[in-house]
Amino acid sequence: MNTSRRILLTGLAGLAVTPGAAVAAAPTAEPGKATVAEERFARTIAAAHAPDSTCAWQAEHYAEAHWPEYVAAARAVIGARV
């Protein structure tokens, strides 16, 4: 799946949830204990929040480095969908 499609799907799924707001709404747990779905969604959210999301490589690099910060946001969105 290409980066622009992931960004679009993330926006449709609830990109409005930021990591700061999700921390208050979702229970906290270690990012190392994230499920595969949570990790993938956290990486997608992180790529969408990359400072320069016009470059796919930079968005992927940012997502790789910062996805643990977005696990709570991913859990909040996944939990809201259930």
C-alpha positions in Angstrom: 0.0 0.0 0.0 1.5 3.3 -0.9 2.0 6.1 1.6 -0.7 8.5 0.2 -3.3 5.8 0.4 -2.3 5.0 4.0 -2.5 8.7 4.9 -6.0 8.9 3.4 -7.2 5.8 5.2 -5.8 7.0 8.4 -7.6 10.3 8.0 -10.9 8.5 7.4 -10.3 6.2 10.4 -9.9 9.0 12.8 -6.7 11.0 12.3 -8.2 13.7 14.5 -7.1 11.7 17.6 -3.7 13.0 18.5 -1.3 11.2 20.8 -1.8 13.7 23.6 -5.6 13.3 23.6 -5.5 9.5 23.2 -3.2 9.2 26.2 -6.0 10.6 28.4 -8.7 8.4 26.7 -6.9 5.1 26.3 -5.3 2.9 29.0 -1.6 3.1 28.9 0.5 0.1 28.2 4.0 -0.5 26.9 4.4 -0.1 23.2 6.3 -3.4 23.2 3.1 -5.1 24.1 1.2 -3.7 21.1 -0.6 -6.1 18.9 0.3 -6.3 15.2 -2.8 -4.3 14.2 -2.0 -1.6 16.8 1.6 -1.4 15.7 0.7 -1.1 12.0 -1.9 1.5 12.7 0.4 3.5 15.0 3.0 3.5 12.2 0.4 4.7 9.7 -0.7 7.5 12.1 3.0 8.4 12.7 3.6 8.6 8.9 0.7 10.9 8.5 2.1 13.2 11.2 5.5 13.3 9.7 6.9 16.9 9.3 7.4 16.4 5.6 4.8 13.9 4.5 5.2 14.7 0.8 8.3 12.5 0.7 7.4 8.9 1.2 10.9 7.9 2.4 10.9 10.6 5.1 7.4 9.7 6.2 8.4 6.0 6.5 11.6 7.0 8.4 9.6 9.2 10.8 7.1 6.4 11.4 9.8 3.9 12.1 11.4 6.1 14.7 8.2 7.5 16.4 5.5 4.8 16.2 5.7 3.9 19.9 4.5 7.4 20.7 1.3 6.8 18.6 0.3 3.4 20.1 -2.2 5.0 22.5 -3.8 6.9 19.6 -4.1 3.7 17.6 -5.7 1.9 20.5 -8.2 4.7 21.0 -9.2 4.6 17.3 -9.4 0.8 17.2 -11.3 0.8 20.4 -13.8 3.4 19.1 -14.5 1.2 16.1 -15.4 -1.9 18.1 
